[in-house]
Amino acid sequence: MTERRAADAILLTLAAVARRLDAADRITPAADDDLLTPILATATVVLDAQAASVAVHDPVADRLVFLASAGPAGGDVVGLQMDPASGIAGYAFTTGQQLAIADVTTDPRFDRTIADATGYVPASILATPLTDADGTIGVLEVLDRRGGTFTLRDLEVAAAFAAAVTIVVRRRRSAVDAAALLRGALAALAAMDDSETGDQGLDDAAIDALVSDATQSLSTDPDDPTWRLADRIARLRDVDPDSVELAGDWLDALLRRHGTRGRGPRPGPGR
């Protein structure tokens, strides 16, 4: 491929990637990571705790990574990583079970690694997995209730905060993987030679097919179905208006089905 055709192909690839990203953002708007901090700050106040933090599993590195913290004892935990199977947080993550430990010094599951790194060793810990219908993605930890040990009511409250955190983290994961998409598309482009592209170089259709393949590779993640839908919506730009309208009708039907599922029949006029 000549230098000129390569440059044109890269621009077309970037344009196609941008359409997917725009579609993904419209389907599932990217969540601001700063949302996690006020949620945790509220949790520390409601639970009268010294600190709260969120650790999310990185499946590539197979580590729990701390994304946010709040509270007077929150410390410098953000960015620290730990074995997903170790400690009280690891137990909550691997088992999907919520637990409250009144005295960590008597619990063999307690791992001092993170505590030593931050300089704060808690006396008690409440750990709640970040879990939804698609699985467990991390852990919410609350440290040292000032008013005594954590109660069953505290477990219920922490579960509600964990549900809010899970929504934020899921949105972040599904809407933000531009780097992986770009790497996949541009790597495929770089691997192509003149025998594949022909004298005319890559046209829009070929670029769309190339980016579609990269999108499908992202979609192997069961937690991220957004890319499959974003890919199809992005390519609607190139189809005829009747087909676009038909696609809209199918989506409307899907939304109606989702909206009525489990709710019983909707009341009609005069009911």
Secondary structure in CASP SS format (residue, H / E / C, confidence):
PFRMAT SS
TARGET T0000
AUTHOR 0000-0000-0000
METHOD secondary structure of the structure
MODEL  1
M C 1.00
T C 1.00
E H 1.00
R H 1.00
R H 1.00
A H 1.00
A H 1.00
D H 1.00
A H 1.00
I H 1.00
L H 1.00
L H 1.00
T H 1.00
L H 1.00
A H 1.00
A H 1.00
V H 1.00
A H 1.00
R H 1.00
R H 1.00
L H 1.00
D H 1.00
A H 1.00
A H 1.00
D H 1.00
R H 1.00
I H 1.00
T C 1.00
P C 1.00
A C 1.00
A C 1.00
D C 1.00
D H 1.00
D H 1.00
L H 1.00
L H 1.00
T H 1.00
P H 1.00
I H 1.00
L H 1.00
A H 1.00
T H 1.00
A H 1.00
T H 1.00
V H 1.00
V H 1.00
L C 1.00
D C 1.00
A E 1.00
Q E 1.00
A E 1.00
A E 1.00
S E 1.00
V E 1.00
A E 1.00
V E 1.00
H E 1.00
D E 1.00
P C 1.00
V C 1.00
A C 1.00
D C 1.00
R E 1.00
L E 1.00
V E 1.00
F E 1.00
L E 1.00
A E 1.00
S E 1.00
A E 1.00
G C 1.00
P C 1.00
A C 1.00
G C 1.00
G C 1.00
D C 1.00
V C 1.00
V C 1.00
G C 1.00
L C 1.00
Q E 1.00
M E 1.00
D C 1.00
P C 1.00
A C 1.00
S C 1.00
G H 1.00
I H 1.00
A H 1.00
G H 1.00
Y H 1.00
A H 1.00
F H 1.00
T H 1.00
T H 1.00
G C 1.00
Q C 1.00
Q C 1.00
L E 1.00
A E 1.00
I E 1.00
A C 1.00
D C 1.00
V H 1.00
T H 1.00
T H 1.00
D C 1.00
P C 1.00
R C 1.00
F C 1.00
D C 1.00
R C 1.00
T H 1.00
I H 1.00
A H 1.00
D H 1.00
A H 1.00
T H 1.00
G C 1.00
Y C 1.00
V C 1.00
P C 1.00
A C 1.00
S C 1.00
I E 1.00
L E 1.00
A E 1.00
T E 1.00
P E 1.00
L E 1.00
T E 1.00
D E 1.00
A C 1.00
D C 1.00
G E 1.00
T E 1.00
I E 1.00
G E 1.00
V E 1.00
L E 1.00
E E 1.00
V E 1.00
L E 1.00
D E 1.00
R E 1.00
R C 1.00
G C 1.00
G C 1.00
T C 1.00
F C 1.00
T C 1.00
L H 1.00
R H 1.00
D H 1.00
L H 1.00
E H 1.00
V H 1.00
A H 1.00
A H 1.00
A H 1.00
F H 1.00
A H 1.00
A H 1.00
A H 1.00
V H 1.00
T H 1.00
I H 1.00
V H 1.00
V H 1.00
R H 1.00
R H 1.00
R H 1.00
R H 1.00
S H 1.00
A H 1.00
V C 1.00
D C 1.00
A H 1.00
A H 1.00
A H 1.00
L H 1.00
L H 1.00
R H 1.00
G H 1.00
A H 1.00
L H 1.00
A H 1.00
A H 1.00
L H 1.00
A H 1.00
A H 1.00
M C 1.00
D C 1.00
D H 1.00
S H 1.00
E H 1.00
T H 1.00
G C 1.00
D C 1.00
Q C 1.00
G C 1.00
L C 1.00
D C 1.00
D H 1.00
A H 1.00
A H 1.00
I H 1.00
D H 1.00
A H 1.00
L H 1.00
V H 1.00
S H 1.00
D H 1.00
A H 1.00
T H 1.00
Q H 1.00
S H 1.00
L H 1.00
S C 1.00
T C 1.00
D C 1.00
P C 1.00
D C 1.00
D C 1.00
P C 1.00
T H 1.00
W H 1.00
R H 1.00
L H 1.00
A H 1.00
D H 1.00
R H 1.00
I H 1.00
A H 1.00
R H 1.00
L H 1.00
R H 1.00
D H 1.00
V C 1.00
D C 1.00
P H 1.00
D H 1.00
S H 1.00
V H 1.00
E H 1.00
L H 1.00
A H 1.00
G H 1.00
D H 1.00
W H 1.00
L H 1.00
D H 1.00
A H 1.00
L H 1.00
L H 1.00
R H 1.00
R H 1.00
H H 1.00
G H 1.00
T H 1.00
R C 1.00
G C 1.00
R C 1.00
G C 1.00
P C 1.00
R C 1.00
P C 1.00
G C 1.00
P C 1.00
G C 1.00
R C 1.00
END
